[in-house]
């Protein structure tokens, strides 16, 4: 995603992605120079256009993406949702 320059931007995108059906976890690595990657874990399959639409609704753009619908591996993402209490259960 491009345009994320602060924590407020990050929270806006997190909120929109969390509104999607089935989303259980979102992680974004804030890169103020551009190209902030995100990982979305969902109980349901989400299309790239659905994810990009949620990002656009927050006021940002997905400029490039890779889409991987494999089951998530164990382990924490690079950056956790700041609203999370860190509980891994």
Backbone as XML, in Angstrom:
<?xml version="1.0"?>
<chain id="A" units="angstrom">
  <residue number="1" name="UNK">
    <atom name="N" x="0.841" y="-1.169" z="0.000"/>
    <atom name="CA" x="0.000" y="0.000" z="0.000"/>
    <atom name="C" x="0.882" y="1.226" z="0.000"/>
  </residue>
  <residue number="2" name="UNK">
    <atom name="N" x="0.459" y="2.218" z="-0.699"/>
    <atom name="CA" x="1.179" y="3.482" z="-0.696"/>
    <atom name="C" x="0.372" y="4.543" z="0.029"/>
  </residue>
  <residue number="3" name="UNK">
    <atom name="N" x="1.079" y="5.496" z="0.625"/>
    <atom name="CA" x="0.442" y="6.628" z="1.274"/>
    <atom name="C" x="0.343" y="6.533" z="2.785"/>
  </residue>
  <residue number="4" name="UNK">
    <atom name="N" x="0.644" y="5.383" z="3.349"/>
    <atom name="CA" x="0.607" y="5.264" z="4.808"/>
    <atom name="C" x="1.835" y="5.961" z="5.377"/>
  </residue>
  <residue number="5" name="UNK">
    <atom name="N" x="1.602" y="7.017" z="6.151"/>
    <atom name="CA" x="2.743" y="7.766" z="6.680"/>
    <atom name="C" x="2.738" y="7.894" z="8.201"/>
  </residue>
  <residue number="6" name="UNK">
    <atom name="N" x="1.671" y="7.371" z="8.842"/>
    <atom name="CA" x="1.593" y="7.523" z="10.300"/>
    <atom name="C" x="0.685" y="6.459" z="10.896"/>
  </residue>
  <residue number="7" name="UNK">
    <atom name="N" x="0.645" y="6.440" z="12.200"/>
    <atom name="CA" x="-0.189" y="5.487" z="12.905"/>
    <atom name="C" x="-1.673" y="5.665" z="12.634"/>
  </residue>
  <residue number="8" name="UNK">
    <atom name="N" x="-2.103" y="6.907" z="12.429"/>
    <atom name="CA" x="-3.507" y="7.164" z="12.129"/>
    <atom name="C" x="-3.893" y="6.528" z="10.798"/>
  </residue>
  <residue number="9" name="UNK">
    <atom name="N" x="-3.006" y="6.626" z="9.814"/>
    <atom name="CA" x="-3.228" y="5.990" z="8.510"/>
    <atom name="C" x="-3.332" y="4.475" z="8.687"/>
  </residue>
  <residue number="10" name="UNK">
    <atom name="N" x="-2.423" y="3.938" z="9.459"/>
    <atom name="CA" x="-2.372" y="2.503" z="9.709"/>
    <atom name="C" x="-3.677" y="2.024" z="10.338"/>
  </residue>
  <residue number="11" name="UNK">
    <atom name="N" x="-4.153" y="2.724" z="11.356"/>
    <atom name="CA" x="-5.382" y="2.331" z="12.037"/>
    <atom name="C" x="-6.579" y="2.403" z="11.088"/>
  </residue>
  <residue number="12" name="UNK">
    <atom name="N" x="-6.630" y="3.407" z="10.217"/>
    <atom name="CA" x="-7.732" y="3.519" z="9.265"/>
    <atom name="C" x="-7.795" y="2.279" z="8.364"/>
  </residue>
  <residue number="13" name="UNK">
    <atom name="N" x="-6.657" y="1.848" z="7.854"/>
    <atom name="CA" x="-6.627" y="0.666" z="6.992"/>
    <atom name="C" x="-6.974" y="-0.579" z="7.798"/>
  </residue>
  <residue number="14" name="UNK">
    <atom name="N" x="-6.416" y="-0.709" z="8.998"/>
    <atom name="CA" x="-6.728" y="-1.857" z="9.849"/>
    <atom name="C" x="-8.233" y="-1.973" z="10.097"/>
  </residue>
  <residue number="15" name="UNK">
    <atom name="N" x="-8.863" y="-0.862" z="10.398"/>
    <atom name="CA" x="-10.305" y="-0.878" z="10.675"/>
    <atom name="C" x="-11.094" y="-1.349" z="9.463"/>
  </residue>
  <residue number="16" name="UNK">
    <atom name="N" x="-10.761" y="-0.846" z="8.280"/>
    <atom name="CA" x="-11.485" y="-1.249" z="7.074"/>
    <atom name="C" x="-11.248" y="-2.714" z="6.731"/>
  </residue>
  <residue number="17" name="UNK">
    <atom name="N" x="-10.042" y="-3.190" z="6.902"/>
    <atom name="CA" x="-9.771" y="-4.603" z="6.621"/>
    <atom name="C" x="-10.473" y="-5.505" z="7.634"/>
  </residue>
  <residue number="18" name="UNK">
    <atom name="N" x="-10.514" y="-5.092" z="8.900"/>
    <atom name="CA" x="-11.200" y="-5.887" z="9.928"/>
    <atom name="C" x="-12.704" y="-5.965" z="9.698"/>
  </residue>
  <residue number="19" name="UNK">
    <atom name="N" x="-13.269" y="-5.027" z="8.947"/>
    <atom name="CA" x="-14.706" y="-5.038" z="8.664"/>
    <atom name="C" x="-15.089" y="-6.122" z="7.658"/>
  </residue>
  <residue number="20" name="UNK">
    <atom name="N" x="-14.123" y="-6.671" z="6.937"/>
    <atom name="CA" x="-14.421" y="-7.705" z="5.940"/>
    <atom name="C" x="-14.831" y="-8.997" z="6.639"/>
  </residue>
  <residue number="21" name="UNK">
    <atom name="N" x="-15.803" y="-9.693" z="6.058"/>
    <atom name="CA" x="-16.280" y="-10.952" z="6.629"/>
    <atom name="C" x="-15.157" y="-11.964" z="6.750"/>
  </residue>
  <residue number="22" name="UNK">
    <atom name="N" x="-15.057" y="-12.559" z="7.914"/>
    <atom name="CA" x="-14.105" y="-13.641" z="8.138"/>
    <atom name="C" x="-12.726" y="-13.224" z="8.586"/>
  </residue>
  <residue number="23" name="UNK">
    <atom name="N" x="-12.406" y="-11.935" z="8.544"/>
    <atom name="CA" x="-11.063" y="-11.487" z="8.914"/>
    <atom name="C" x="-10.860" y="-11.670" z="10.419"/>
  </residue>
  <residue number="24" name="UNK">
    <atom name="N" x="-9.771" y="-12.367" z="10.758"/>
    <atom name="CA" x="-9.463" y="-12.615" z="12.171"/>
    <atom name="C" x="-8.186" y="-11.914" z="12.619"/>
  </residue>
  <residue number="25" name="UNK">
    <atom name="N" x="-7.329" y="-11.542" z="11.672"/>
    <atom name="CA" x="-6.085" y="-10.858" z="12.031"/>
    <atom name="C" x="-5.576" y="-10.059" z="10.833"/>
  </residue>
  <residue number="26" name="UNK">
    <atom name="N" x="-5.026" y="-8.901" z="11.127"/>
    <atom name="CA" x="-4.413" y="-8.051" z="10.102"/>
    <atom name="C" x="-3.083" y="-7.552" z="10.654"/>
  </residue>
  <residue number="27" name="UNK">
    <atom name="N" x="-2.056" y="-7.613" z="9.841"/>
    <atom name="CA" x="-0.747" y="-7.069" z="10.210"/>
    <atom name="C" x="-0.256" y="-6.203" z="9.069"/>
  </residue>
  <residue number="28" name="UNK">
    <atom name="N" x="0.243" y="-5.027" z="9.403"/>
    <atom name="CA" x="0.779" y="-4.097" z="8.406"/>
    <atom name="C" x="2.140" y="-3.626" z="8.884"/>
  </residue>
  <residue number="29" name="UNK">
    <atom name="N" x="3.112" y="-3.667" z="7.997"/>
    <atom name="CA" x="4.430" y="-3.111" z="8.309"/>
    <atom name="C" x="4.472" y="-1.706" z="7.712"/>
  </residue>
  <residue number="30" name="UNK">
    <atom name="N" x="4.408" y="-0.706" z="8.588"/>
    <atom name="CA" x="4.401" y="0.689" z="8.144"/>
    <atom name="C" x="5.757" y="1.058" z="7.573"/>
  </residue>
  <residue number="31" name="UNK">
    <atom name="N" x="5.750" y="1.492" z="6.322"/>
    <atom name="CA" x="6.951" y="1.946" z="5.625"/>
    <atom name="C" x="6.624" y="3.316" z="5.047"/>
  </residue>
  <residue number="32" name="UNK">
    <atom name="N" x="7.031" y="4.378" z="5.738"/>
    <atom name="CA" x="6.665" y="5.736" z="5.322"/>
    <atom name="C" x="7.255" y="6.115" z="3.973"/>
  </residue>
  <residue number="33" name="UNK">
    <atom name="N" x="8.257" y="5.387" z="3.501"/>
    <atom name="CA" x="8.821" y="5.653" z="2.183"/>
    <atom name="C" x="7.956" y="5.066" z="1.062"/>
  </residue>
  <residue number="34" name="UNK">
    <atom name="N" x="6.943" y="4.308" z="1.430"/>
    <atom name="CA" x="6.044" y="3.707" z="0.442"/>
    <atom name="C" x="6.126" y="2.199" z="0.459"/>
  </residue>
  <residue number="35" name="UNK">
    <atom name="N" x="5.089" y="1.576" z="-0.043"/>
    <atom name="CA" x="5.065" y="0.132" z="-0.142"/>
    <atom name="C" x="4.931" y="-0.583" z="1.187"/>
  </residue>
  <residue number="36" name="UNK">
    <atom name="N" x="3.949" y="-0.207" z="1.998"/>
    <atom name="CA" x="3.711" y="-0.874" z="3.278"/>
    <atom name="C" x="2.978" y="-2.198" z="3.040"/>
  </residue>
  <residue number="37" name="UNK">
    <atom name="N" x="3.628" y="-3.326" z="3.343"/>
    <atom name="CA" x="2.979" y="-4.626" z="3.110"/>
    <atom name="C" x="1.985" y="-4.968" z="4.221"/>
  </residue>
  <residue number="38" name="UNK">
    <atom name="N" x="1.000" y="-5.772" z="3.855"/>
    <atom name="CA" x="-0.009" y="-6.213" z="4.819"/>
    <atom name="C" x="-0.219" y="-7.715" z="4.689"/>
  </residue>
  <residue number="39" name="UNK">
    <atom name="N" x="-0.569" y="-8.320" z="5.809"/>
    <atom name="CA" x="-0.965" y="-9.722" z="5.845"/>
    <atom name="C" x="-2.350" y="-9.768" z="6.474"/>
  </residue>
  <residue number="40" name="UNK">
    <atom name="N" x="-3.281" y="-10.415" z="5.775"/>
    <atom name="CA" x="-4.647" y="-10.542" z="6.278"/>
    <atom name="C" x="-4.941" y="-12.029" z="6.442"/>
  </residue>
  <residue number="41" name="UNK">
    <atom name="N" x="-5.343" y="-12.404" z="7.648"/>
    <atom name="CA" x="-5.727" y="-13.786" z="7.925"/>
    <atom name="C" x="-7.241" y="-13.814" z="8.043"/>
  </residue>
  <residue number="42" name="UNK">
    <atom name="N" x="-7.860" y="-14.713" z="7.279"/>
    <atom name="CA" x="-9.315" y="-14.772" z="7.232"/>
    <atom name="C" x="-9.798" y="-16.209" z="7.244"/>
  </residue>
  <residue number="43" name="UNK">
    <atom name="N" x="-10.955" y="-16.408" z="7.840"/>
    <atom name="CA" x="-11.603" y="-17.710" z="7.816"/>
    <atom name="C" x="-12.268" y="-17.974" z="6.473"/>
  </residue>
  <residue number="44" name="UNK">
    <atom name="N" x="-12.417" y="-16.938" z="5.667"/>
    <atom name="CA" x="-13.050" y="-17.042" z="4.357"/>
    <atom name="C" x="-12.077" y="-16.564" z="3.286"/>
  </residue>
  <residue number="45" name="UNK">
    <atom name="N" x="-12.240" y="-17.066" z="2.081"/>
    <atom name="CA" x="-11.408" y="-16.584" z="0.978"/>
    <atom name="C" x="-11.814" y="-15.173" z="0.612"/>
  </residue>
  <residue number="46" name="UNK">
    <atom name="N" x="-10.824" y="-14.325" z="0.463"/>
    <atom name="CA" x="-11.052" y="-12.935" z="0.068"/>
    <atom name="C" x="-10.308" y="-12.680" z="-1.226"/>
  </residue>
  <residue number="47" name="UNK">
    <atom name="N" x="-10.975" y="-12.073" z="-2.168"/>
    <atom name="CA" x="-10.329" y="-11.785" z="-3.451"/>
    <atom name="C" x="-9.412" y="-10.580" z="-3.320"/>
  </residue>
  <residue number="48" name="UNK">
    <atom name="N" x="-8.421" y="-10.491" z="-4.202"/>
    <atom name="CA" x="-7.570" y="-9.297" z="-4.201"/>
    <atom name="C" x="-8.378" y="-8.008" z="-4.369"/>
  </residue>
  <residue number="49" name="UNK">
    <atom name="N" x="-9.433" y="-8.048" z="-5.184"/>
    <atom name="CA" x="-10.232" y="-6.833" z="-5.386"/>
    <atom name="C" x="-11.002" y="-6.452" z="-4.122"/>
  </residue>
  <residue number="50" name="UNK">
    <atom name="N" x="-11.429" y="-7.429" z="-3.338"/>
    <atom name="CA" x="-12.103" y="-7.141" z="-2.068"/>
    <atom name="C" x="-11.138" y="-6.473" z="-1.092"/>
  </residue>
  <residue number="51" name="UNK">
    <atom name="N" x="-9.925" y="-7.017" z="-1.005"/>
    <atom name="CA" x="-8.912" y="-6.432" z="-0.123"/>
    <atom name="C" x="-8.534" y="-5.027" z="-0.583"/>
  </residue>
  <residue number="52" name="UNK">
    <atom name="N" x="-8.310" y="-4.862" z="-1.886"/>
    <atom name="CA" x="-7.951" y="-3.546" z="-2.427"/>
    <atom name="C" x="-9.086" y="-2.554" z="-2.209"/>
  </residue>
  <residue number="53" name="UNK">
    <atom name="N" x="-10.336" y="-3.018" z="-2.292"/>
    <atom name="CA" x="-11.486" y="-2.147" z="-2.061"/>
    <atom name="C" x="-11.536" y="-1.626" z="-0.634"/>
  </residue>
  <residue number="54" name="UNK">
    <atom name="N" x="-11.203" y="-2.490" z="0.327"/>
    <atom name="CA" x="-11.178" y="-2.067" z="1.728"/>
    <atom name="C" x="-10.080" y="-1.032" z="1.958"/>
  </residue>
  <residue number="55" name="UNK">
    <atom name="N" x="-8.935" y="-1.239" z="1.332"/>
    <atom name="CA" x="-7.824" y="-0.281" z="1.448"/>
    <atom name="C" x="-8.231" y="1.051" z="0.807"/>
  </residue>
  <residue number="56" name="UNK">
    <atom name="N" x="-8.876" y="0.990" z="-0.349"/>
    <atom name="CA" x="-9.326" y="2.203" z="-1.035"/>
    <atom name="C" x="-10.378" y="2.944" z="-0.203"/>
  </residue>
  <residue number="57" name="UNK">
    <atom name="N" x="-11.258" y="2.201" z="0.472"/>
    <atom name="CA" x="-12.274" y="2.830" z="1.317"/>
    <atom name="C" x="-11.646" y="3.605" z="2.468"/>
  </residue>
  <residue number="58" name="UNK">
    <atom name="N" x="-10.437" y="3.188" z="2.869"/>
    <atom name="CA" x="-9.706" y="3.900" z="3.921"/>
    <atom name="C" x="-8.945" y="5.094" z="3.359"/>
  </residue>
  <residue number="59" name="UNK">
    <atom name="N" x="-8.928" y="5.236" z="2.021"/>
    <atom name="CA" x="-8.277" y="6.384" z="1.391"/>
    <atom name="C" x="-6.882" y="6.124" z="0.872"/>
  </residue>
  <residue number="60" name="UNK">
    <atom name="N" x="-6.529" y="4.854" z="0.692"/>
    <atom name="CA" x="-5.180" y="4.497" z="0.240"/>
    <atom name="C" x="-5.258" y="3.563" z="-0.959"/>
  </residue>
  <residue number="61" name="UNK">
    <atom name="N" x="-4.127" y="3.300" z="-1.569"/>
    <atom name="CA" x="-4.111" y="2.491" z="-2.780"/>
    <atom name="C" x="-3.201" y="1.282" z="-2.636"/>
  </residue>
  <residue number="62" name="UNK">
    <atom name="N" x="-3.630" y="0.205" z="-3.250"/>
    <atom name="CA" x="-2.784" y="-0.971" z="-3.384"/>
    <atom name="C" x="-2.119" y="-0.848" z="-4.745"/>
  </residue>
  <residue number="63" name="UNK">
    <atom name="N" x="-0.812" y="-0.710" z="-4.748"/>
    <atom name="CA" x="-0.108" y="-0.508" z="-6.009"/>
    <atom name="C" x="0.421" y="-1.799" z="-6.601"/>
  </residue>
  <residue number="64" name="UNK">
    <atom name="N" x="0.637" y="-2.799" z="-5.776"/>
    <atom name="CA" x="1.080" y="-4.112" z="-6.235"/>
    <atom name="C" x="0.685" y="-5.097" z="-5.150"/>
  </residue>
  <residue number="65" name="UNK">
    <atom name="N" x="0.381" y="-6.308" z="-5.559"/>
    <atom name="CA" x="0.024" y="-7.283" z="-4.536"/>
    <atom name="C" x="0.365" y="-8.688" z="-4.995"/>
  </residue>
  <residue number="66" name="UNK">
    <atom name="N" x="0.564" y="-9.514" z="-4.023"/>
    <atom name="CA" x="0.614" y="-10.949" z="-4.273"/>
    <atom name="C" x="-0.467" y="-11.545" z="-3.403"/>
  </residue>
  <residue number="67" name="UNK">
    <atom name="N" x="-1.131" y="-12.537" z="-3.907"/>
    <atom name="CA" x="-2.264" y="-13.105" z="-3.211"/>
    <atom name="C" x="-1.962" y="-14.567" z="-2.943"/>
  </residue>
  <residue number="68" name="UNK">
    <atom name="N" x="-2.022" y="-14.941" z="-1.695"/>
    <atom name="CA" x="-1.701" y="-16.302" z="-1.298"/>
    <atom name="C" x="-2.810" y="-16.793" z="-0.385"/>
  </residue>
  <residue number="69" name="UNK">
    <atom name="N" x="-3.562" y="-17.781" z="-0.832"/>
    <atom name="CA" x="-4.668" y="-18.248" z="-0.005"/>
    <atom name="C" x="-4.357" y="-19.567" z="0.704"/>
  </residue>
  <residue number="70" name="UNK">
    <atom name="N" x="-3.065" y="-19.823" z="0.913"/>
    <atom name="CA" x="-2.681" y="-21.010" z="1.680"/>
    <atom name="C" x="-3.021" y="-20.793" z="3.147"/>
  </residue>
  <residue number="71" name="UNK">
    <atom name="N" x="-3.219" y="-21.888" z="3.880"/>
    <atom name="CA" x="-3.418" y="-21.734" z="5.330"/>
    <atom name="C" x="-2.222" y="-21.044" z="5.961"/>
  </residue>
  <residue number="72" name="UNK">
    <atom name="N" x="-2.497" y="-20.205" z="6.947"/>
    <atom name="CA" x="-1.433" y="-19.453" z="7.627"/>
    <atom name="C" x="-0.515" y="-20.390" z="8.388"/>
  </residue>
  <residue number="73" name="UNK">
    <atom name="N" x="0.770" y="-20.036" z="8.418"/>
    <atom name="CA" x="1.743" y="-20.761" z="9.231"/>
    <atom name="C" x="1.670" y="-20.252" z="10.652"/>
  </residue>
  <residue number="74" name="UNK">
    <atom name="N" x="2.104" y="-21.069" z="11.591"/>
    <atom name="CA" x="2.170" y="-20.625" z="12.980"/>
    <atom name="C" x="3.199" y="-19.513" z="13.108"/>
  </residue>
  <residue number="75" name="UNK">
    <atom name="N" x="2.981" y="-18.642" z="14.045"/>
    <atom name="CA" x="3.929" y="-17.557" z="14.289"/>
    <atom name="C" x="3.255" y="-16.216" z="14.108"/>
  </residue>
  <residue number="76" name="UNK">
    <atom name="N" x="3.812" y="-15.237" z="14.761"/>
    <atom name="CA" x="3.255" y="-13.887" z="14.725"/>
    <atom name="C" x="3.694" y="-13.151" z="13.471"/>
  </residue>
  <residue number="77" name="UNK">
    <atom name="N" x="2.839" y="-12.287" z="12.924"/>
    <atom name="CA" x="3.235" y="-11.465" z="11.789"/>
    <atom name="C" x="4.278" y="-10.428" z="12.197"/>
  </residue>
  <residue number="78" name="UNK">
    <atom name="N" x="4.865" y="-9.768" z="11.217"/>
    <atom name="CA" x="5.929" y="-8.799" z="11.469"/>
    <atom name="C" x="5.462" y="-7.648" z="12.356"/>
  </residue>
  <residue number="79" name="UNK">
    <atom name="N" x="4.262" y="-7.160" z="12.119"/>
    <atom name="CA" x="3.712" y="-6.077" z="12.921"/>
    <atom name="C" x="2.296" y="-6.472" z="13.297"/>
  </residue>
  <residue number="80" name="UNK">
    <atom name="N" x="2.004" y="-6.463" z="14.570"/>
    <atom name="CA" x="0.677" y="-6.877" z="15.019"/>
    <atom name="C" x="-0.272" y="-5.684" z="15.039"/>
  </residue>
  <residue number="81" name="UNK">
    <atom name="N" x="-1.524" y="-5.981" z="14.937"/>
    <atom name="CA" x="-2.577" y="-4.985" z="15.051"/>
    <atom name="C" x="-2.429" y="-4.286" z="16.404"/>
  </residue>
  <residue number="82" name="UNK">
    <atom name="N" x="-2.267" y="-2.966" z="16.432"/>
    <atom name="CA" x="-2.061" y="-2.278" z="17.710"/>
    <atom name="C" x="-3.261" y="-2.389" z="18.645"/>
  </residue>
  <residue number="83" name="UNK">
    <atom name="N" x="-4.424" y="-2.771" z="18.122"/>
    <atom name="CA" x="-5.592" y="-2.954" z="18.971"/>
    <atom name="C" x="-5.593" y="-4.314" z="19.643"/>
  </residue>
  <residue number="84" name="UNK">
    <atom name="N" x="-4.692" y="-5.216" z="19.195"/>
    <atom name="CA" x="-4.607" y="-6.559" z="19.757"/>
    <atom name="C" x="-3.924" y="-6.515" z="21.121"/>
  </residue>
  <residue number="85" name="UNK">
    <atom name="N" x="-4.369" y="-7.392" z="22.009"/>
    <atom name="CA" x="-3.721" y="-7.452" z="23.314"/>
    <atom name="C" x="-2.535" y="-8.397" z="23.323"/>
  </residue>
  <residue number="86" name="UNK">
    <atom name="N" x="-2.201" y="-8.978" z="22.162"/>
    <atom name="CA" x="-1.052" y="-9.853" z="22.067"/>
    <atom name="C" x="-1.352" y="-11.306" z="22.382"/>
  </residue>
  <residue number="87" name="UNK">
    <atom name="N" x="-2.614" y="-11.604" z="22.742"/>
    <atom name="CA" x="-3.010" y="-12.969" z="23.068"/>
    <atom name="C" x="-2.990" y="-13.816" z="21.799"/>
  </residue>
  <residue number="88" name="UNK">
    <atom name="N" x="-2.241" y="-14.898" z="21.818"/>
    <atom name="CA" x="-2.082" y="-15.753" z="20.648"/>
    <atom name="C" x="-3.046" y="-16.934" z="20.647"/>
  </residue>
  <residue number="89" name="UNK">
    <atom name="N" x="-4.044" y="-16.953" z="21.525"/>
    <atom name="CA" x="-4.962" y="-18.090" z="21.592"/>
    <atom name="C" x="-6.052" y="-17.998" z="20.573"/>
  </residue>
</chain>
